[in-house]
Amino acid sequence: MPKSSKVYVHGLPPTTTDEELDGLCGPHGRVKSARVVLLFDNITRQRQGFGIIEMASAGDNQKVVGALHGSKLDESILRCFVLPVQLHEIAQE
């Protein structure tokens, strides 16, 4: 059975939680998992966030991307796209 692809969300404010990301995606389909990752940028000296979301179906992935891409969250503009399956499969190995 093929694995589902995941959605990448760039530009999350550093205060974003997994639960908040799940809540942003929930109205657009069934969320299987939502994880926020925070990184520290040594050049700007600021924290930056991104998220990885797994939805129940490819159709739900497209709905989330369509709804969130270009939207604002706490003055941050979100950029979203569906990750190719092989990228996140490699990351899990």
N, CA, C and O atoms as CSV, one atom per row, in Angstrom:
chain,resi,resn,atom,element,x,y,z
A,1,MET,N,N,0.842,-1.178,0.000
A,1,MET,CA,C,0.000,0.000,0.000
A,1,MET,C,C,0.888,1.243,0.000
A,1,MET,O,O,1.764,1.351,0.857
A,2,PRO,N,N,0.696,2.194,-0.936
A,2,PRO,CA,C,1.548,3.371,-0.991
A,2,PRO,C,C,1.309,4.279,0.207
A,2,PRO,O,O,0.188,4.405,0.701
A,3,LYS,N,N,2.380,4.905,0.657
A,3,LYS,CA,C,2.267,5.840,1.759
A,3,LYS,C,C,1.705,7.162,1.232
A,3,LYS,O,O,1.918,7.534,0.078
A,4,SER,N,N,0.984,7.858,2.109
A,4,SER,CA,C,0.453,9.150,1.693
A,4,SER,C,C,1.561,10.185,1.751
A,4,SER,O,O,2.527,10.047,2.501
A,5,SER,N,N,1.400,11.214,0.951
A,5,SER,CA,C,2.367,12.297,0.995
A,5,SER,C,C,2.015,13.224,2.146
A,5,SER,O,O,0.946,13.115,2.747
A,6,LYS,N,N,2.923,14.128,2.442
A,6,LYS,CA,C,2.726,15.052,3.547
A,6,LYS,C,C,2.807,16.477,3.037
A,6,LYS,O,O,3.324,16.735,1.951
A,7,VAL,N,N,2.290,17.397,3.836
A,7,VAL,CA,C,2.290,18.808,3.484
A,7,VAL,C,C,3.333,19.526,4.332
A,7,VAL,O,O,3.413,19.324,5.544
A,8,TYR,N,N,4.128,20.367,3.678
A,8,TYR,CA,C,5.133,21.187,4.343
A,8,TYR,C,C,4.571,22.601,4.460
A,8,TYR,O,O,4.055,23.145,3.484
A,9,VAL,N,N,4.666,23.198,5.649
A,9,VAL,CA,C,4.198,24.570,5.875
A,9,VAL,C,C,5.394,25.382,6.352
A,9,VAL,O,O,5.950,25.117,7.418
A,10,HIS,N,N,5.786,26.369,5.560
A,10,HIS,CA,C,6.925,27.224,5.876
A,10,HIS,C,C,6.418,28.569,6.401
A,10,HIS,O,O,5.387,29.070,5.953
A,11,GLY,N,N,7.145,29.140,7.347
A,11,GLY,CA,C,6.828,30.475,7.828
A,11,GLY,C,C,5.992,30.523,9.090
A,11,GLY,O,O,5.402,31.558,9.397
A,12,LEU,N,N,5.929,29.424,9.827
A,12,LEU,CA,C,5.148,29.429,11.066
A,12,LEU,C,C,5.820,30.333,12.102
A,12,LEU,O,O,7.042,30.299,12.250
A,13,PRO,N,N,5.037,31.137,12.815
A,13,PRO,CA,C,5.612,31.929,13.903
A,13,PRO,C,C,6.226,31.001,14.958
A,13,PRO,O,O,5.759,29.874,15.122
A,14,PRO,N,N,7.245,31.443,15.663
A,14,PRO,CA,C,7.917,30.575,16.633
A,14,PRO,C,C,7.052,30.183,17.827
A,14,PRO,O,O,7.439,29.305,18.598
A,15,THR,N,N,5.915,30.801,17.993
A,15,THR,CA,C,5.020,30.451,19.102
A,15,THR,C,C,4.002,29.381,18.725
A,15,THR,O,O,3.224,28.947,19.575
A,16,THR,N,N,3.995,28.950,17.466
A,16,THR,CA,C,3.016,27.973,16.988
A,16,THR,C,C,3.235,26.612,17.645
A,16,THR,O,O,4.369,26.150,17.775
A,17,THR,N,N,2.139,25.977,18.056
A,17,THR,CA,C,2.202,24.645,18.671
A,17,THR,C,C,1.674,23.595,17.694
A,17,THR,O,O,1.040,23.921,16.691
A,18,ASP,N,N,1.951,22.326,18.010
A,18,ASP,CA,C,1.411,21.224,17.212
A,18,ASP,C,C,-0.117,21.301,17.180
A,18,ASP,O,O,-0.734,21.092,16.136
A,19,GLU,N,N,-0.719,21.601,18.333
A,19,GLU,CA,C,-2.179,21.664,18.432
A,19,GLU,C,C,-2.749,22.790,17.574
A,19,GLU,O,O,-3.799,22.628,16.951
A,20,GLU,N,N,-2.060,23.928,17.541
A,20,GLU,CA,C,-2.525,25.046,16.717
A,20,GLU,C,C,-2.440,24.697,15.235
A,20,GLU,O,O,-3.346,25.017,14.466
A,21,LEU,N,N,-1.353,24.042,14.835
A,21,LEU,CA,C,-1.204,23.617,13.441
A,21,LEU,C,C,-2.299,22.619,13.073
A,21,LEU,O,O,-2.886,22.711,11.995
A,22,ASP,N,N,-2.575,21.676,13.956
A,22,ASP,CA,C,-3.661,20.718,13.744
A,22,ASP,C,C,-4.982,21.460,13.567
A,22,ASP,O,O,-5.774,21.118,12.689
A,23,GLY,N,N,-5.223,22.475,14.395
A,23,GLY,CA,C,-6.458,23.250,14.306
A,23,GLY,C,C,-6.579,24.045,13.016
A,23,GLY,O,O,-7.684,24.245,12.510
A,24,LEU,N,N,-5.451,24.501,12.479
A,24,LEU,CA,C,-5.473,25.224,11.200
A,24,LEU,C,C,-5.866,24.299,10.050
A,24,LEU,O,O,-6.535,24.717,9.105
A,25,CYS,N,N,-5.445,23.044,10.142
A,25,CYS,CA,C,-5.661,22.090,9.056
A,25,CYS,C,C,-6.984,21.347,9.170
A,25,CYS,O,O,-7.552,20.935,8.159
A,26,GLY,N,N,-7.477,21.172,10.385
A,26,GLY,CA,C,-8.681,20.381,10.636
A,26,GLY,C,C,-9.898,20.739,9.807
A,26,GLY,O,O,-10.600,19.835,9.353
A,27,PRO,N,N,-10.183,22.026,9.585
A,27,PRO,CA,C,-11.364,22.366,8.778
A,27,PRO,C,C,-11.273,21.929,7.316
A,27,PRO,O,O,-12.268,21.987,6.593
A,28,HIS,N,N,-10.098,21.494,6.876
A,28,HIS,CA,C,-9.895,21.165,5.468
A,28,HIS,C,C,-9.768,19.665,5.217
A,28,HIS,O,O,-9.460,19.247,4.100
A,29,GLY,N,N,-10.001,18.859,6.241
A,29,GLY,CA,C,-9.931,17.412,6.098
A,29,GLY,C,C,-9.460,16.775,7.395
A,29,GLY,O,O,-9.247,17.450,8.402
A,30,ARG,N,N,-9.304,15.451,7.345
A,30,ARG,CA,C,-8.902,14.714,8.553
A,30,ARG,C,C,-7.378,14.738,8.694
A,30,ARG,O,O,-6.650,14.290,7.807
A,31,VAL,N,N,-6.914,15.269,9.822
A,31,VAL,CA,C,-5.485,15.364,10.110
A,31,VAL,C,C,-5.023,14.084,10.808
A,31,VAL,O,O,-5.556,13.718,11.855
A,32,LYS,N,N,-4.028,13.405,10.227
A,32,LYS,CA,C,-3.452,12.225,10.870
A,32,LYS,C,C,-2.355,12.630,11.845
A,32,LYS,O,O,-2.228,12.041,12.918
A,33,SER,N,N,-1.563,13.632,11.479
A,33,SER,CA,C,-0.535,14.147,12.384
A,33,SER,C,C,-0.146,15.554,11.958
A,33,SER,O,O,-0.223,15.910,10.782
A,34,ALA,N,N,0.273,16.344,12.935
A,34,ALA,CA,C,0.747,17.708,12.676
A,34,ALA,C,C,1.887,17.990,13.641
A,34,ALA,O,O,1.716,17.898,14.856
A,35,ARG,N,N,3.035,18.329,13.105
A,35,ARG,CA,C,4.223,18.550,13.932
A,35,ARG,C,C,4.873,19.873,13.541
A,35,ARG,O,O,5.109,20.135,12.361
A,36,VAL,N,N,5.162,20.705,14.545
A,36,VAL,CA,C,5.874,21.963,14.348
A,36,VAL,C,C,7.340,21.737,14.709
A,36,VAL,O,O,7.653,21.109,15.721
A,37,VAL,N,N,8.229,22.255,13.870
A,37,VAL,CA,C,9.666,22.178,14.113
A,37,VAL,C,C,10.193,23.606,14.179
A,37,VAL,O,O,9.945,24.406,13.276
A,38,LEU,N,N,10.914,23.923,15.236
A,38,LEU,CA,C,11.504,25.253,15.395
A,38,LEU,C,C,13.016,25.162,15.244
A,38,LEU,O,O,13.663,24.288,15.821
A,39,LEU,N,N,13.561,26.074,14.461
A,39,LEU,CA,C,15.006,26.141,14.250
A,39,LEU,C,C,15.498,27.515,14.682
A,39,LEU,O,O,14.744,28.486,14.642
A,40,PHE,N,N,16.748,27.601,15.090
A,40,PHE,CA,C,17.352,28.879,15.454
A,40,PHE,C,C,18.284,29.297,14.328
A,40,PHE,O,O,19.208,28.567,13.968
A,41,ASP,N,N,18.034,30.483,13.774
A,41,ASP,CA,C,18.853,31.021,12.687
A,41,ASP,C,C,20.013,31.801,13.300
A,41,ASP,O,O,19.797,32.840,13.923
A,42,ASN,N,N,21.229,31.317,13.132
A,42,ASN,CA,C,22.400,31.974,13.715
A,42,ASN,C,C,22.705,33.325,13.090
A,42,ASN,O,O,23.354,34.162,13.717
A,43,ILE,N,N,22.254,33.548,11.884
A,43,ILE,CA,C,22.514,34.831,11.216
A,43,ILE,C,C,21.545,35.900,11.721
A,43,ILE,O,O,21.968,36.988,12.112
A,44,THR,N,N,20.252,35.594,11.711
A,44,THR,CA,C,19.260,36.586,12.144
A,44,THR,C,C,19.048,36.570,13.657
A,44,THR,O,O,18.450,37.490,14.216
A,45,ARG,N,N,19.544,35.516,14.318
A,45,ARG,CA,C,19.378,35.342,15.769
A,45,ARG,C,C,17.909,35.218,16.154
A,45,ARG,O,O,17.511,35.641,17.240
A,46,GLN,N,N,17.106,34.639,15.269
A,46,GLN,CA,C,15.685,34.460,15.523
A,46,GLN,C,C,15.306,33.007,15.314
A,46,GLN,O,O,15.944,32.275,14.558
A,47,ARG,N,N,14.235,32.609,16.014
A,47,ARG,CA,C,13.673,31.270,15.806
A,47,ARG,C,C,12.744,31.315,14.607
A,47,ARG,O,O,12.025,32.292,14.393
A,48,GLN,N,N,12.771,30.245,13.829
A,48,GLN,CA,C,11.909,30.114,12.665
A,48,GLN,C,C,11.211,28.765,12.743
A,48,GLN,O,O,11.796,27.775,13.182
A,49,GLY,N,N,9.954,28.739,12.313
A,49,GLY,CA,C,9.204,27.501,12.405
A,49,GLY,C,C,8.703,26.993,11.068
A,49,GLY,O,O,8.448,27.764,10.143
A,50,PHE,N,N,8.567,25.679,10.987
A,50,PHE,CA,C,7.892,25.060,9.855
A,50,PHE,C,C,7.109,23.877,10.387
A,50,PHE,O,O,7.333,23.430,11.512
A,51,GLY,N,N,6.203,23.379,9.591
A,51,GLY,CA,C,5.374,22.265,10.019
A,51,GLY,C,C,5.305,21.180,8.975
A,51,GLY,O,O,5.446,21.433,7.778
A,52,ILE,N,N,5.086,19.969,9.442
A,52,ILE,CA,C,4.852,18.814,8.576
A,52,ILE,C,C,3.504,18.235,8.987
A,52,ILE,O,O,3.283,17.894,10.150
A,53,ILE,N,N,2.616,18.131,8.019
A,53,ILE,CA,C,1.259,17.663,8.277
A,53,ILE,C,C,0.991,16.432,7.433
A,53,ILE,O,O,1.334,16.392,6.251
A,54,GLU,N,N,0.382,15.434,8.038
A,54,GLU,CA,C,-0.069,14.268,7.281
A,54,GLU,C,C,-1.587,14.246,7.355
A,54,GLU,O,O,-2.173,14.144,8.433
A,55,MET,N,N,-2.203,14.342,6.197
A,55,MET,CA,C,-3.654,14.301,6.108
A,55,MET,C,C,-4.082,12.896,5.710
A,55,MET,O,O,-3.259,12.076,5.302
A,56,ALA,N,N,-5.380,12.629,5.833
A,56,ALA,CA,C,-5.903,11.287,5.571
A,56,ALA,C,C,-5.909,10.928,4.090
A,56,ALA,O,O,-5.903,9.747,3.742
A,57,SER,N,N,-5.920,11.927,3.215
A,57,SER,CA,C,-5.983,11.621,1.781
A,57,SER,C,C,-5.249,12.683,0.972
A,57,SER,O,O,-4.981,13.782,1.458
A,58,ALA,N,N,-4.929,12.336,-0.268
A,58,ALA,CA,C,-4.278,13.285,-1.164
A,58,ALA,C,C,-5.194,14.479,-1.439
A,58,ALA,O,O,-4.723,15.605,-1.599
A,59,GLY,N,N,-6.492,14.231,-1.492
A,59,GLY,CA,C,-7.445,15.328,-1.693
A,59,GLY,C,C,-7.413,16.306,-0.531
A,59,GLY,O,O,-7.492,17.518,-0.732
A,60,ASP,N,N,-7.298,15.781,0.694
A,60,ASP,CA,C,-7.191,16.640,1.878
A,60,ASP,C,C,-5.891,17.436,1.842
A,60,ASP,O,O,-5.866,18.600,2.243
A,61,ASN,N,N,-4.802,16.811,1.359
A,61,ASN,CA,C,-3.536,17.539,1.216
A,61,ASN,C,C,-3.728,18.767,0.341
A,61,ASN,O,O,-3.291,19.863,0.691
A,62,GLN,N,N,-4.385,18.579,-0.799
A,62,GLN,CA,C,-4.586,19.688,-1.730
A,62,GLN,C,C,-5.485,20.772,-1.130
A,62,GLN,O,O,-5.266,21.960,-1.363
A,63,LYS,N,N,-6.494,20.365,-0.359
A,63,LYS,CA,C,-7.367,21.340,0.294
A,63,LYS,C,C,-6.588,22.193,1.284
A,63,LYS,O,O,-6.766,23.410,1.334
A,64,VAL,N,N,-5.727,21.561,2.071
A,64,VAL,CA,C,-4.925,22.298,3.059
A,64,VAL,C,C,-3.979,23.273,2.357
A,64,VAL,O,O,-3.873,24.433,2.754
A,65,VAL,N,N,-3.296,22.803,1.320
A,65,VAL,CA,C,-2.379,23.678,0.590
A,65,VAL,C,C,-3.150,24.861,0.001
A,65,VAL,O,O,-2.704,26.004,0.100
A,66,GLY,N,N,-4.292,24.593,-0.603
A,66,GLY,CA,C,-5.092,25.660,-1.195
A,66,GLY,C,C,-5.575,26.678,-0.169
A,66,GLY,O,O,-5.660,27.871,-0.459
A,67,ALA,N,N,-5.889,26.200,1.027
A,67,ALA,CA,C,-6.416,27.086,2.065
A,67,ALA,C,C,-5.321,27.866,2.788
A,67,ALA,O,O,-5.517,29.034,3.121
A,68,LEU,N,N,-4.178,27.239,3.034
A,68,LEU,CA,C,-3.155,27.884,3.860
A,68,LEU,C,C,-2.089,28.638,3.080
A,68,LEU,O,O,-1.527,29.604,3.595
A,69,HIS,N,N,-1.794,28.222,1.850
A,69,HIS,CA,C,-0.717,28.867,1.084
A,69,HIS,C,C,-1.055,30.338,0.849
A,69,HIS,O,O,-2.085,30.673,0.265
A,70,GLY,N,N,-0.158,31.202,1.321
A,70,GLY,CA,C,-0.356,32.646,1.150
A,70,GLY,C,C,-1.168,33.294,2.259
A,70,GLY,O,O,-1.317,34.515,2.282
A,71,SER,N,N,-1.698,32.489,3.182
A,71,SER,CA,C,-2.478,33.062,4.284
A,71,SER,C,C,-1.524,33.580,5.368
A,71,SER,O,O,-0.333,33.268,5.373
A,72,LYS,N,N,-2.078,34.375,6.280
A,72,LYS,CA,C,-1.268,34.936,7.362
A,72,LYS,C,C,-1.599,34.265,8.685
A,72,LYS,O,O,-2.751,33.935,8.970
A,73,LEU,N,N,-0.561,34.073,9.481
A,73,LEU,CA,C,-0.711,33.599,10.853
A,73,LEU,C,C,0.187,34.485,11.707
A,73,LEU,O,O,1.412,34.421,11.601
A,74,ASP,N,N,-0.413,35.301,12.542
A,74,ASP,CA,C,0.354,36.240,13.377
A,74,ASP,C,C,1.348,37.054,12.550
A,74,ASP,O,O,2.520,37.157,12.911
A,75,GLU,N,N,0.892,37.616,11.468
A,75,GLU,CA,C,1.705,38.466,10.581
A,75,GLU,C,C,2.752,37.712,9.762
A,75,GLU,O,O,3.511,38.339,9.023
A,76,SER,N,N,2.811,36.416,9.869
A,76,SER,CA,C,3.712,35.613,9.042
A,76,SER,C,C,2.923,35.056,7.865
A,76,SER,O,O,1.821,34.538,8.042
A,77,ILE,N,N,3.475,35.159,6.683
A,77,ILE,CA,C,2.824,34.602,5.491
A,77,ILE,C,C,3.275,33.156,5.334
A,77,ILE,O,O,4.470,32.866,5.272
A,78,LEU,N,N,2.296,32.252,5.270
A,78,LEU,CA,C,2.586,30.824,5.167
A,78,LEU,C,C,2.776,30.414,3.711
A,78,LEU,O,O,2.084,30.904,2.819
A,79,ARG,N,N,3.715,29.515,3.488
A,79,ARG,CA,C,3.917,28.903,2.174
A,79,ARG,C,C,3.797,27.399,2.359
A,79,ARG,O,O,4.449,26.816,3.225
A,80,CYS,N,N,2.969,26.785,1.551
A,80,CYS,CA,C,2.671,25.351,1.725
A,80,CYS,C,C,2.817,24.613,0.403
A,80,CYS,O,O,2.522,25.149,-0.665
A,81,PHE,N,N,3.274,23.386,0.500
A,81,PHE,CA,C,3.265,22.513,-0.672
A,81,PHE,C,C,3.302,21.062,-0.222
A,81,PHE,O,O,3.706,20.749,0.898
A,82,VAL,N,N,2.875,20.195,-1.111
A,82,VAL,CA,C,2.885,18.756,-0.838
A,82,VAL,C,C,4.289,18.234,-1.092
A,82,VAL,O,O,4.863,18.448,-2.159
A,83,LEU,N,N,4.836,17.542,-0.089
A,83,LEU,CA,C,6.165,16.945,-0.239
A,83,LEU,C,C,6.074,15.700,-1.110
A,83,LEU,O,O,5.135,14.916,-0.972
A,84,PRO,N,N,7.031,15.510,-1.996
A,84,PRO,CA,C,7.068,14.246,-2.729
A,84,PRO,C,C,7.218,13.088,-1.741
A,84,PRO,O,O,7.951,13.198,-0.758
A,85,VAL,N,N,6.542,12.009,-1.997
A,85,VAL,CA,C,6.529,10.876,-1.074
A,85,VAL,C,C,7.932,10.437,-0.700
A,85,VAL,O,O,8.202,10.178,0.473
A,86,GLN,N,N,8.829,10.349,-1.668
A,86,GLN,CA,C,10.147,9.809,-1.375
A,86,GLN,C,C,10.950,10.685,-0.404
A,86,GLN,O,O,11.799,10.158,0.315
A,87,LEU,N,N,10.717,11.978,-0.358
A,87,LEU,CA,C,11.447,12.828,0.579
A,87,LEU,C,C,11.153,12.470,2.026
A,87,LEU,O,O,12.080,12.296,2.816
A,88,HIS,N,N,9.878,12.356,2.389
A,88,HIS,CA,C,9.592,12.063,3.787
A,88,HIS,C,C,9.809,10.593,4.117
A,88,HIS,O,O,10.036,10.260,5.280
A,89,GLU,N,N,9.746,9.697,3.122
A,89,GLU,CA,C,10.072,8.300,3.400
A,89,GLU,C,C,11.551,8.149,3.737
A,89,GLU,O,O,11.909,7.377,4.626
A,90,ILE,N,N,12.408,8.878,3.036
A,90,ILE,CA,C,13.836,8.829,3.314
A,90,ILE,C,C,14.109,9.385,4.703
A,90,ILE,O,O,14.928,8.836,5.439
A,91,ALA,N,N,13.435,10.463,5.069
A,91,ALA,CA,C,13.649,11.089,6.374
A,91,ALA,C,C,13.243,10.166,7.520
A,91,ALA,O,O,13.777,10.285,8.623
A,92,GLN,N,N,12.314,9.255,7.278
A,92,GLN,CA,C,11.841,8.364,8.332
A,92,GLN,C,C,12.733,7.142,8.507
A,92,GLN,O,O,12.638,6.453,9.523
A,93,GLU,N,N,13.584,6.865,7.550
A,93,GLU,CA,C,14.430,5.660,7.618
A,93,GLU,C,C,15.623,5.866,8.503
A,93,GLU,O,O,16.434,4.954,8.668
